[in-house]
Structures are given as structure tokens and as C-alpha cells.
Amino acid sequence: MGIGPWHAGEQDPEGLPERIIGTHSDITDRKLSEQALSNKEEKYRSIITNMNLGLVEVDNDDYIQFVNQSFCKMAGFNEGELIGAKVTEVLNLGESKNLIESKNSLREKGISDAYEVNIRNKEGELRWWLISGAPRLNDKGEHVGSVGIHLDITNQKKLEYDLIKAKEAAEASTEAKEAFLANMSHEIRTPMNAISGMAGQLNKTTLDQNQRFFLNTIRSSADNLLVIINDILDLSKIESGKLSLEKIGFDPKQVVSHVMEVMRHRAEEKGLEFTNSFCDQKLSEVLIGDPYRLSQIMLNLVSNAIKFTPKGRVDVSCRVLQDFETAQLIEASVMDTGVGMEKNFIANLFDKFSQEDNSITRNYGGTGLGMSICKQLIELMNGEIKVISKKGQGTVVSFILKMPKGNAGDLPDKADKEVDTRLLDGKNILITDDNEINRLLASAILSNFGAVVTEACDGQEAIQLVSQKDFDLILMDVQMPGIDGLEATRQIRETLNSMPIIALTAFAFKGDNQKCFDVGMNDYLSKPFEEVQLLEIVSRWLNKASTIAEKNINEIKSPLYNLSKIENIGRGKKNSLIKWLGFL
């Protein structure tokens, strides 16, 4: 409605106007907007007051201008105790006081951020707060203080602390387990080395039929015990992430052939038909992977098949499922006509220490770790394993792997290492080991080839002997009472750098061998070792030492200077040359 001037018309006799002219304006929209704004303000005021986040507004001097109910509850104060008070004075901030004061300078620069503080509320309880702070501006855009939103994260902090403690406890438990297994490995492998080694030496002597039977039984039992030890250590290495896989070229057909050759006698002992019915002709001549672990998997599967097959046959097959340009998808299978498994047990076949029933261990032996290790090794190779079995009818276990193709250049050097035992003749070798039988074994092997052997029972004695006598090589046990092999080597290396020192170690974890190199050892030989392994490593390092010594001698024999050019200057006249050099 328009607005116009107001004026009076004619007046009546009493002096009153006959009519009045007025103006009107419709303010409905304005009133609705004001009401909506009021509703929104009330809504957000209610949210700010009741939300679980504590809201605080302070001025430039850190005096509180506004708090909501949640902040009062978090701090343990009422609104009257907080409004007008200085934050750093009313709250028990402890070590967080300096941090909060430093944030004011950031707000003055217009910087917002979030941070954690620990405070004590009015009751003295330690609480953790997550604070998101921002500058507070007036209508003119002037900085007038700060605003902070607070979240109580005490429960989350407790959970975080508990998780850290649980993680530390788990790591400590893992380290304790590894230390136990490492020590167990050493304590078992050391006598195992003596048993296997002495059995090998005894096998060289003249034995009658019964004695040879007893000896073979001893060696077979030692080998079985070593398999169990290796299974436990392999499992531990896999679980701790310390098992690494090789990536080298190998001939897959040779791996299959090796498995057949190794296991054939066991099948023949049981009267089983043992065949390799199919080996795909499309199989690449060279693949890239870990042939040792691949052999371990196949040997385990074939060993199980033979073990659980009282009669019938065991068959190995290998086929190419897909032939790519640079890789092949391969399936290897082991089939038997053995005892088979119930369907409900197949799902638990790969569990650790899993046996179908208690009689399995009594009748067939084993730890129940083999299949679990196989599965984990295959998964480390990004493959999969599957089992088909029926009770009383047999089992088929197969695994699928995708491996890159290689060429002849990827194959490791196949040159046979010839052991030149003549290098041992007359050489002075120091054997250091706290186990008398192991010293006797190594001494017997080396003495047979003319080495002059000296024995030390610990690191201290080895250090003393080295200071009194020259040795061509030292065999050093790693773990010994008193001064161990690592410390003994460290001290010996302070004066002798060129003499080969070879570690004799029963440890089997990744990183253990590196410790030997770090203190100055040249090489290592794991226990239990075969005679040929000891002879090879000793001969190799004696040969290297001899080569280095000859080189040094030749360097000494060569003249330290050459006067030919100076002699030419003197034209062969010695007196002139000497005078020219200033000696007269």
C-alpha cells in the first residue's frame, strides 16, 4: 500500500475533522524473517548449550567470555565460576599451560589448528582434551579473541595406551619366543651335529651287518629329528616375517626330478608305485623363484602322501594352466591312494599342530606343522593350495603358482666346487667350541687330511692361543660361555686382520649370520654340517689366504723405486750421479 501525505477535510461545527486520511505498510515478511532468525538463534543456542563438545570464547587477554554447558561439565565448574576468569588461572593445566598460552599468538596471526592437552578438572581427575582453536573476529573483522571447541578423549587415550602396552607385550613375547627358539636351535643342533658327524665318521670304518643296521637307524633318527627342528624354526620365521624367498633362475623339471629321486626309496620300502605321470612339455626351461622352498613344499607333500598310503600308488604331476609371454601359471599335484580324510577335517588341515586324531601321531609321527608351513610358503609366493580327499580312498593336494619366465643367463653357476684337500696338509687350524664332541668331530675330519689342529674350549682360550701361536685359520663357535665367539673375534681382529675366521653357528634366524660378518668373521657354517661342507669352506678360505699372502710377497719383492731415468741423466757415470744427487 502506498504512503501519502495526511491532511484534514472540512471541519464540523464542533471543530472536528469530518475524515482522517492514514497510511499502512505490510510488514508480514519482515516479521516472519525475524521469527525465523529468532528460531535459528534459539536452535543453535540450544545446540551449543547441549552438545557434547565444549565451547569456549575468550578475549585477547585470555579471559572467558562465553562457555556452554558441556564445557562446564568437562571442566567441573559452573558457568558463574568460569565467565570472566582467565583460562590459565582457573583450569589446572599443568604441563599444558605453556602450550595453550603459545596458541594465543597463532590466533592473533589468524591461524587455526587442533592439538591435544592433558589437564586436571575441578575434582583433580586427569583428563585428555582435543582442542580445535580458531581466531574470533567482530563485525568489523577485527581480532577480539579466540574460540575453542573441546572434545574429551580420555577414554580413547586409555584405549590407545592399553593398545600400546598390548603391542609392547606382544613384541616382548615374540622376542622371547624367538630367543627361546634360537637357543633351542643351538642346544639341539649342537649335539645333533656331533651325532650326525660321528655317525658319518663311523660309517667309514669296517662294520658288520648288524652294526651298519644300527648305524643307519641312528642316522635316520637324527635326520627325522632335524626335520622337526627345521619345521618349528620355519614356522617361527614365517610368523615373525623373517623368512625371505630367493628370486633366482631354476629348471622346474629338475626340481620335480630331484623330489622323485629323494623320495623314491621311501616309496619302495613300503612297496608303493611311485610315478611322475605328467610333466608338461610346455613348462619353461627356466623360471624365476625359490627352487629350495619349492622343493621343500613338494617334498613335504610327497612325504605325507607316502606316509599315509599303506598300499597303492603315489603320483606327482605338473602342468601349465596358462602360458603368458613373460610368465607361466603352473599347477603341481600329488595324488595318493591312501587313508584319506574326513570332509570336516580338511578345513582344519592347515592349522598348526593339526592331526586328524591322536592316533595319527602315534602311528605316523610328525608335528602337524608341515601342511601349515606349505600353505604359508605358497601364500608368500602369491599362490594357493587346495585339497580333495575322501576317507579310505585317497587324497589329491595341488598348488598353483604364477612365476616369471627366465633364460639360461638367470641360472646360477653350476660349476662343481672341487675340494682341494691338499691345501689342508700342514696347516695350523684352531677349533674353538665349548662342546668337546664337536671339537673332536671337526678335528677328526681335518686331521685326516694332514691339518695340524689345536683346540680351545671358549673364546678366552682362543684369544690366548692366537697371541702365542700363528694359525692359518680359525673355526669359531658363536655361542659359548664366558667370552663368546663374536667377542673373541672382535678382540682377535684388533691385531690380526688377514687370518680367516669361520663361524660355526647353530643359530637359524635371519640376521644371525650378519652378526658374524659385523665382528669380522669371513664366513659361516651352520650346524649340523656334512664333512664335505666343512672341507669345502676350509679349503676355499685357505686358498684365498694363500693367494693374498703370495700377492703380498710379490709386492715386497718388487723394487720400491726406479732409478733408471736418473741414471740416464748421469749418462752412466756413477760419481757424477751421486754428486748430482747431493751425496758428496
C-alpha positions in Angstrom: 0.0 0.0 0.0 1.4 3.4 -0.9 2.1 6.1 1.6 0.9 9.7 1.0 0.5 13.0 2.9 -2.0 13.3 5.7 -4.5 16.2 5.6 -7.8 17.2 7.1 -11.0 18.0 5.2 -13.8 20.3 6.2 -14.5 20.7 9.9 -17.8 20.1 11.6 -19.3 22.7 13.9 -17.5 21.3 16.8 -14.2 21.8 15.1 -13.5 18.1 14.5 -12.4 16.9 11.0 -15.0 15.1 9.0 -12.5 12.4 7.9 -8.9 11.2 8.6 -6.5 10.0 6.0 -3.8 7.4 7.1 -1.0 5.2 5.6 -0.5 1.4 6.0 2.5 -0.8 5.4 2.5 -4.7 5.2 5.4 -6.0 7.4 4.4 -9.7 7.4 7.6 -10.8 5.6 9.8 -8.9 7.9 8.1 -10.3 11.0 8.4 -13.8 9.5 12.1 -13.3 8.8 12.6 -12.0 12.4 10.8 -15.0 13.8 12.8 -17.4 11.6 16.0 -15.7 12.7 14.9 -15.9 16.3 14.1 -19.6 15.9 17.5 -20.3 14.3 19.3 -18.5 17.1 17.4 -20.4 19.6 18.1 -23.7 17.8 21.8 -23.1 17.6 21.9 -21.7 21.1 20.3 -25.0 22.2 22.8 -27.0 20.2 25.8 -25.1 21.6 24.4 -25.4 25.1 23.7 -29.1 25.0 26.2 -30.5 22.5 28.9 -32.9 23.8 31.6 -30.6 22.5 32.7 -27.9 25.0 32.7 -24.4 23.5 34.7 -21.5 25.0 35.2 -17.9 23.8 38.0 -15.8 25.2 39.2 -12.3 24.6 42.7 -11.2 23.6 43.8 -11.4 27.2 42.5 -15.0 27.6 39.5 -14.1 29.8 36.5 -16.3 29.3 33.6 -14.5 27.6 31.3 -17.5 26.9 31.1 -21.2 27.8 28.5 -23.8 27.0 27.1 -26.4 29.4 29.2 -29.2 28.0 32.4 -27.3 28.7 31.3 -26.6 32.3 30.6 -30.4 32.7 34.0 -31.3 31.2 35.9 -28.9 33.5 33.8 -29.5 36.6 32.9 -25.8 37.1 29.6 -23.9 36.8 29.2 -21.1 34.4 29.5 -18.4 37.0 32.9 -19.7 38.1 34.2 -19.5 34.5 32.8 -16.4 32.9 35.3 -13.5 33.4 38.0 -15.8 34.7 41.3 -16.3 32.9 41.7 -19.8 31.4 45.2 -20.4 32.5 44.3 -19.5 36.1 41.0 -21.2 36.6 42.0 -24.5 35.0 44.8 -26.8 36.3 46.7 -27.1 33.0 49.9 -28.5 34.4 52.5 -29.0 31.6 49.9 -28.0 29.0 49.9 -24.3 30.3 52.7 -23.1 28.1 51.3 -24.9 25.1 47.9 -23.2 25.4 49.5 -19.8 26.0 51.6 -20.2 22.9 48.4 -20.8 20.9 47.2 -17.2 21.5 50.0 -15.8 19.3 48.8 -18.1 16.5 45.2 -16.8 16.8 46.5 -13.2 16.5 48.1 -14.2 13.2 44.8 -15.7 12.1 46.0 -19.3 12.3 43.6 -22.2 13.3 44.8 -25.6 14.4 44.0 -28.6 16.6 46.0 -30.1 19.4 45.8 -32.4 22.4 46.3 -31.4 26.1 46.1 -33.1 29.4 44.5 -31.2 32.3 43.0 -31.9 35.7 39.4 -30.9 36.2 38.0 -29.3 39.4 38.0 -32.7 41.1 41.6 -33.2 40.3 41.0 -36.0 37.7 43.5 -36.2 34.9 41.7 -35.8 31.5 42.8 -35.6 27.9 41.2 -32.9 25.6 41.3 -32.5 21.9 41.0 -28.7 21.2 40.2 -27.1 17.9 41.0 -23.4 18.2 40.3 -20.5 15.8 40.6 -16.7 15.9 37.4 -14.8 17.0 36.6 -11.7 14.9 34.0 -8.9 15.5 31.6 -7.5 12.8 34.4 -5.2 11.5 36.8 -8.2 11.0 39.0 -7.2 14.0 40.6 -9.9 16.1 38.9 -9.8 19.5 40.0 -13.2 20.9 39.7 -16.9 20.3 37.1 -19.6 20.2 37.8 -23.2 21.0 35.9 -26.4 20.7 36.9 -29.1 23.2 36.4 -32.9 23.0 37.1 -35.2 25.9 39.3 -38.0 24.5 40.3 -39.6 27.8 38.7 -42.9 27.0 40.3 -43.0 23.6 43.7 -42.2 25.2 43.3 -45.0 27.7 42.4 -47.4 24.9 45.5 -46.1 22.9 47.7 -46.6 26.0 46.3 -50.2 26.5 46.9 -51.0 22.8 50.5 -49.7 23.0 51.1 -51.8 26.1 49.5 -54.8 24.5 51.6 -54.3 21.4 54.8 -54.0 23.5 53.8 -57.1 25.4 53.2 -59.0 22.2 56.5 -57.8 20.8 58.2 -58.8 24.0 56.5 -62.2 23.8 57.6 -62.6 20.2 61.2 -61.7 21.0 61.2 -64.1 24.0 59.8 -66.8 21.7 62.5 -66.1 19.1 65.2 -66.1 21.7 63.9 -69.4 23.1 63.7 -70.9 19.6 67.2 -69.6 18.8 68.6 -71.1 22.0 66.7 -74.3 21.5 68.0 -74.5 17.9 71.6 -74.0 19.2 71.2 -76.5 22.1 69.7 -79.2 19.8 71.7 -78.6 16.7 75.0 -78.7 18.5 74.6 -82.3 19.8 72.8 -83.2 16.5 76.0 -82.1 14.7 78.0 -84.5 16.8 75.6 -87.3 16.3 75.4 -87.0 12.6 79.1 -86.2 12.1 80.3 -89.0 14.3 77.9 -91.4 12.6 79.4 -90.3 9.3 82.9 -91.0 10.6 81.9 -94.4 12.0 80.4 -95.3 8.6 83.9 -95.1 7.1 85.1 -97.9 9.4 84.6 -101.6 8.9 81.3 -102.7 10.3 79.4 -105.9 10.2 75.8 -106.1 9.0 74.2 -105.6 12.4 76.4 -102.7 13.2 75.7 -101.0 9.9 71.9 -101.5 10.5 72.2 -99.9 14.0 74.3 -97.0 12.5 71.7 -96.4 9.7 69.0 -96.3 12.3 70.9 -93.7 14.3 71.4 -91.5 11.2 67.8 -91.9 10.1 66.5 -90.9 13.6 68.9 -87.9 13.6 67.6 -86.8 10.2 63.9 -87.1 11.4 64.7 -85.0 14.5 66.3 -82.4 12.3 63.2 -82.2 10.1 61.1 -81.5 13.2 63.5 -78.8 14.4 63.5 -77.1 10.9 59.7 -77.2 10.8 59.4 -75.3 14.1 62.0 -72.8 13.1 60.5 -72.3 9.7 57.1 -71.6 11.2 58.6 -69.1 13.7 60.5 -67.3 10.9 57.3 -67.1 8.8 55.2 -65.7 11.7 57.9 -63.1 12.6 58.3 -62.0 9.0 62.0 -63.1 8.9 61.7 -65.7 6.2 62.9 -64.4 2.8 62.4 -66.0 -0.5 65.0 -66.4 -3.2 64.4 -65.0 -6.7 66.8 -66.9 -8.9 66.6 -68.9 -12.1 65.9 -72.6 -11.9 64.8 -75.6 -14.0 61.4 -76.7 -12.8 61.8 -80.1 -14.3 64.9 -80.6 -12.3 63.0 -79.7 -9.1 60.4 -82.4 -9.9 63.2 -84.9 -10.8 65.0 -84.1 -7.5 61.8 -84.8 -5.5 61.3 -88.1 -7.3 64.9 -89.2 -6.7 64.9 -88.3 -3.0 61.6 -89.9 -2.1 61.8 -93.0 -4.3 63.5 -95.2 -1.8 60.8 -94.4 0.9 58.1 -95.4 -1.5 59.9 -98.6 -2.5 60.4 -99.5 1.2 56.6 -99.5 1.5 56.1 -101.3 -1.8 54.2 -98.3 -3.3 54.1 -97.5 -7.0 55.7 -94.1 -7.2 55.3 -92.2 -10.5 55.6 -88.9 -12.2 52.7 -89.4 -14.7 52.8 -86.0 -16.3 55.3 -83.2 -16.6 54.0 -80.6 -19.1 56.3 -80.2 -22.2 55.2 -76.5 -22.2 56.9 -76.0 -18.9 59.5 -73.3 -19.3 63.1 -74.4 -19.1 63.9 -71.6 -16.7 61.6 -70.0 -14.2 62.4 -67.3 -11.6 61.6 -68.1 -8.0 62.8 -70.0 -4.9 63.7 -73.6 -6.0 64.7 -74.6 -2.5 61.4 -73.7 -0.9 59.6 -75.1 -3.9 61.4 -78.4 -3.3 60.6 -78.2 0.4 56.9 -77.9 -0.4 56.8 -80.8 -2.9 59.0 -83.0 -0.6 56.6 -82.3 2.3 53.5 -83.2 0.2 55.1 -86.3 -1.3 56.4 -87.4 2.2 52.8 -87.1 3.6 51.4 -89.0 0.6 53.8 -91.9 1.2 53.4 -91.8 4.9 49.6 -92.0 4.8 49.4 -94.6 1.9 49.7 -98.2 3.2 49.4 -99.6 -0.3 48.7 -98.5 -3.8 50.4 -95.6 -5.5 51.6 -92.0 -5.2 51.8 -89.9 -8.3 53.3 -86.4 -9.0 52.2 -84.3 -11.9 53.0 -80.8 -13.1 51.0 -78.9 -15.8 50.9 -75.4 -17.3 47.5 -73.9 -16.8 48.3 -70.6 -18.6 51.3 -69.7 -20.7 51.8 -66.0 -20.8 54.5 -64.1 -22.7 56.7 -63.4 -19.6 55.3 -65.9 -17.0 53.5 -69.2 -16.5 50.7 -70.3 -14.3 51.6 -73.7 -13.0 49.8 -76.4 -11.1 51.7 -79.1 -9.3 49.7 -82.1 -7.8 50.4 -85.0 -5.5 47.9 -87.8 -5.6 47.8 -90.9 -3.4 45.5 -93.9 -2.8 46.0 -93.7 1.0 43.8 -93.3 4.1 42.2 -90.1 3.0 40.5 -87.6 5.3 37.0 -86.8 6.6 35.4 -83.7 4.9 35.2 -81.8 8.2 38.9 -82.2 8.9 40.1 -80.8 5.5 39.0 -77.4 6.7 41.4 -77.7 9.6 44.2 -79.3 7.7 46.4 -76.2 7.5 46.1 -75.4 11.2 49.3 -75.6 13.3 49.9 -78.9 15.0 46.8 -80.3 13.3 46.3 -84.1 13.2 43.0 -85.8 12.4 43.1 -87.7 15.6 45.6 -88.6 18.4 46.4 -91.9 16.8 47.9 -90.2 13.8 50.9 -89.0 15.8 51.3 -92.4 17.4 51.0 -94.3 14.1 52.7 -92.0 11.7 54.7 -89.4 13.7 55.2 -85.8 12.8 54.4 -82.5 14.4 51.4 -81.4 12.3 53.3 -78.4 11.1 54.2 -79.5 7.6 50.9 -78.5 5.9 50.7 -75.2 7.7 54.2 -74.3 6.6 53.5 -75.4 3.0 50.4 -73.2 2.9 52.2 -70.2 4.3 55.1 -70.6 1.9 52.8 -70.9 -1.1 50.9 -67.8 0.0 54.3 -66.0 0.4 54.8 -66.9 -3.3 51.3 -65.4 -4.0 49.9 -68.8 -4.8 47.1 -71.0 -3.5 46.8 -74.6 -2.3 43.8 -76.9 -2.4 42.9 -80.4 -1.2 40.5 -83.0 -2.4 40.1 -86.1 -0.2 37.8 -88.9 0.7 38.1 -91.1 3.7 39.5 -94.5 2.7 40.0 -93.6 -1.0 43.0 -91.2 -1.1 43.9 -87.5 -1.4 45.0 -85.1 -4.1 46.9 -82.0 -2.9 47.7 -79.4 -5.5 49.1 -75.9 -5.5 49.1 -73.1 -8.2 51.8 -70.6 -8.6 52.5 -67.9 -11.2 56.2 -67.5 -11.8 58.1 -65.3 -14.3 60.0 -66.9 -17.1 63.7 -66.7 -17.2 66.6 -67.7 -19.5 69.9 -69.5 -19.3 71.6 -66.4 -18.0 69.4 -66.4 -14.9 70.6 -69.8 -13.8 73.2 -69.8 -11.0 76.7 -71.1 -11.8 76.6 -74.9 -11.9 80.3 -75.4 -11.9 81.1 -78.1 -9.4 83.2 -76.9 -6.5 86.2 -79.1 -6.3 87.5 -79.5 -2.8 91.3 -79.4 -2.9 92.1 -81.1 0.4 95.8 -80.9 -0.3 95.6 -77.3 1.0 95.0 -78.7 4.5 98.2 -80.5 4.7 100.4 -79.0 7.4 98.1 -76.0 8.0 97.6 -74.9 11.6 93.9 -74.7 12.4 92.4 -73.6 15.7 89.0 -75.1 16.5 87.1 -73.2 19.2 83.9 -74.9 20.6 82.6 -75.4 24.1 81.3 -78.8 23.1 84.0 -81.5 23.3 82.3 -83.8 20.8 82.1 -81.1 18.2 85.7 -80.3 18.6 86.6 -84.0 18.3 84.4 -84.3 15.1 86.0 -81.3 13.3 89.4 -82.3 14.5 88.9 -85.9 13.2 87.8 -84.6 9.8 90.6 -82.1 9.3 93.4 -84.2 10.8 92.6 -87.0 8.2 93.8 -84.6 5.5 97.0 -83.5 7.3 95.9 -80.4 9.2 97.6 -79.6 12.5 94.7 -79.0 14.8 94.7 -77.1 18.1 91.5 -77.0 20.3 90.1 -74.2 22.5 87.0 -74.7 24.7 86.0 -71.0 24.9 86.7 -67.5 23.5 89.2 -66.6 26.2 91.4 -69.6 25.5 91.2 -68.9 21.8 92.4 -65.3 22.3 95.4 -66.6 24.4 96.3 -69.3 21.8 96.2 -66.8 19.0 98.6 -64.5 20.9 101.1 -67.4 21.4 100.9 -69.2 18.0 100.4 -68.4 14.3 97.3 -70.1 12.8 96.3 -70.3 9.2 92.6 -70.5 10.0 90.2 -70.4 13.0 86.9 -72.3 13.3 84.9 -70.3 15.9 81.7 -71.5 17.6 79.4 -68.5 18.1 77.6 -69.3 21.4 80.0 -70.2 24.3 80.1 -69.5 28.0 82.2 -66.5 29.1 83.6 -64.8 26.1 81.6 -66.0 23.1 82.7 -66.3 19.5 81.6 -62.9 18.5 83.5 -61.1 21.2 86.6 -63.3 20.8 86.6 -62.5 17.0 86.2 -58.8 17.8 89.3 -58.9 20.0 91.4 -61.0 17.6 90.6 -58.6 14.8 92.2 -55.8 16.7 95.6 -57.3 15.9 95.0 -59.8 13.1 93.0 -58.8 10.0 94.0 -61.3 7.3 93.6 -64.7 9.1 90.3 -66.4 8.0 87.8 -66.9 10.8 84.8 -69.1 10.0 81.8 -69.2 12.3 80.3 -72.5 13.4 76.8 -71.5 14.2 73.7 -73.4 15.2 71.5 -70.3 15.0 69.0 -70.2 12.2 67.3 -66.8 12.2 67.6 -64.1 9.6 70.2 -61.6 10.8 72.2 -64.1 12.9 74.7 -64.6 10.2 75.1 -60.8 9.7 76.2 -60.5 13.3 79.1 -62.8 12.4 80.2 -60.6 9.5 79.8 -57.4 11.6 82.5 -58.5 14.0 85.0 -59.6 11.3 84.2 -63.2 10.6 84.8 -64.2 7.0 82.2 -66.9 6.6 79.9 -69.2 8.5 79.0 -72.9 8.5 75.6 -73.9 10.0 75.3 -76.9 12.3 74.8 -79.7 11.7 77.2 -79.8 8.8 78.4 -82.6 6.5 82.0 -83.5 6.2 82.2 -82.2 2.6 80.8 -78.8 3.7 83.5 -78.4 6.3 86.2 -79.4 3.9 84.9 -77.1 1.1 84.7 -74.0 3.2 88.1 -74.5 5.0 89.9 -75.3 1.7 88.3 -72.3 0.0 89.4 -69.9 2.7 92.9 -71.4 3.0 93.2 -71.0 -0.8 92.1 -67.3 -0.6 94.6 -66.7 2.3 97.4 -68.3 0.3 96.6 -66.2 -2.7 96.6 -63.0 -0.7 99.9 -64.0 1.0 101.6 -64.7 -2.3 100.4 -61.3 -3.7 101.8 -59.5 -0.6 105.2 -61.3 -1.0 105.4 -60.4 -4.7 104.7 -56.7 -3.8 107.5 -56.8 -1.2 110.0 -58.4 -3.7 109.3 -55.7 -6.3 111.6 -52.6 -6.1 110.2 -49.7 -4.1 111.7 -47.2 -6.6 113.2 -47.0 -10.1 116.4 -45.0 -10.8 116.6 -45.8 -14.5 115.6 -42.3 -15.6 118.0 -40.6 -13.1 120.8 -42.9 -14.3 120.1 -41.7 -17.9 120.6 -38.2 -16.7 124.1 -39.1 -15.3 124.8 -40.9 -18.6 126.1 -43.9 -16.7 128.7 -42.0 -14.7 128.2 -43.0 -11.1 130.3 -40.3 -9.5 128.5 -37.6 -11.4 125.1 -39.1 -10.5 126.0 -39.2 -6.8 127.4 -35.7 -6.8 124.3 -34.5 -8.7 122.1 -36.1 -6.0 124.0 -34.2 -3.4 125.5 -37.1 -1.5 129.1 -35.7 -1.9 
